[in-house]
Amino acid sequence: MSKSPKQTIMRSTLSQVRGSGSAKSGTAHWWAERATSVALVPLTLWFILAIYRMAGLGAADIAHWVSHPVNATLLLALILVTFHHMALGLQVVIEDYIHNDRTRLGVVLLMKGVTALLAIAAIIAVLKLAVIG
């Protein structure tokens, strides 16, 4: 009885890993995290300085300060960038620690929904102060 020759499959390394994950979306996510963190530095410093300068003022004075277009715009930018940065970071944590695909998708969608609602609530509060005073 002759032994049948062992058959080897010659596949390239690329073909072995193809379909194992994305090679493109991670870069955009990484850059978005870096861009939002860079944008948050001056916005946060401006906000801390503004809060420091307004210490002791009444609600009417703060509402008047928020009603200035530059201040309202910077506050809205701070809110949008902060919540976007937070969502990006939480998504990475969720993807790193939840290994079940369906559970991970559900938690990411829930987190993004809650983050969006919180951002909308903060934006409405700023707009209400800016318009109504």
N, C-alpha and C positions, 0 to 999 in steps of 0.2 A: 504494500500500500504506500502510495506516495503521498506525501504531505502536500496540501495545497499551499501555494506561496502566500505569504502574508501580504495582504493588500493595504497599502498606505495611501491615505488621501493627502494630497499636497495642496494645502490651502495657504494663502498668504495671511500674514498677521492681520491685515486690514479686513479681510473677509471673515476672519474668526470673530472680530469684535463688532462688525457692522450690525447695527440694530440693537446694540447694548445700551445706547443712551445718546443724548444729544451732544453734538460737538459745536453747536453754534449759540444756543440760547444762553449758555452759562457766561459767555463773554459779555453779552449785552447786559445781563443782570449784574455782573461784576462792575462794569463801567457805570451803570446807573447808581449802584451803591456809592461808588467813589465820587461821582458828580454831585449827588445829593449831600454827601458829607462835606464836600468842599463848599457847597452853597450854604450849608448850615452854619459854617464858622462865622462869616460876617453877620448873617441874620441873627444868630444867637447873641453875638457880642453887642449888636445894636439893641436887641430886646433887653438884655441885662442892664445896659447903660440907661435905657429909657425907664425901666422899672426903678432903678436906683435914683434917677432924677425925679421921679414922681412920688417917691416915698412921702407919705403924710398928706398927700392931696386927697380931696374928696371925690366922690363918685362923679359929680358934675364936671370937675376939672379933667378927670380921666376920660369921660365921654367926649368932652371937647377935644382932647388930644387925639383920640381915636378918629374923630370926624375929619381930621386933616387928611387930605387925599394921599400924601406920601406915607403917613403913618399907617393908614388903613391898608394901603397897597403892600407895604412891607410886612404888616401883620398877616395878611392873607397869604403872601409868599412863604412866610415862616410856617404857617399852618400846613399849606399844601406840601412843602418840601419835607417837613417833619413827619407827617403821616405817610408820605410815600416812602421815605427812608425807613420808617418803622415797619411798614408792610414788607419791604424788601428783606430786611433783616430777619423778621419773624418767619418769612417763607423759607429762608435758608435753614433756620433752626428746625422748623417743622420737617423739611425734606431730609435733614440729617438724622433725625431721631425717630421718625415714624416710617417704618419699612413696608407696611401694607399699602399697596397703591390706592385702593379705594378709600381707606381711612385717611391717608395723606391728602388725597384730593378733596375730601369733605372738609378736613380741618383747614386746609389752605383757603378754600372758598368761604368758609365761615369767618376765618380771620380777616380776609379781604373785605367781606361784607361789614363786619363790625368796625374795621378801620375806616371804611368809607363813610359809615354812619357817624362816627365820632368826628371825622373831618368836616362833614356837612354841618353838624351841630356847631362846631367851632366857627366855621365860616358864617353861618347865620347869626351867631352872637356878635361877631365883628361887624357884619353888615348892619345889624340892628343898631349897634352903637354908633356906627358911622353915619347912618341916615337919620335916625330918630334923635340920637344924642342922649 
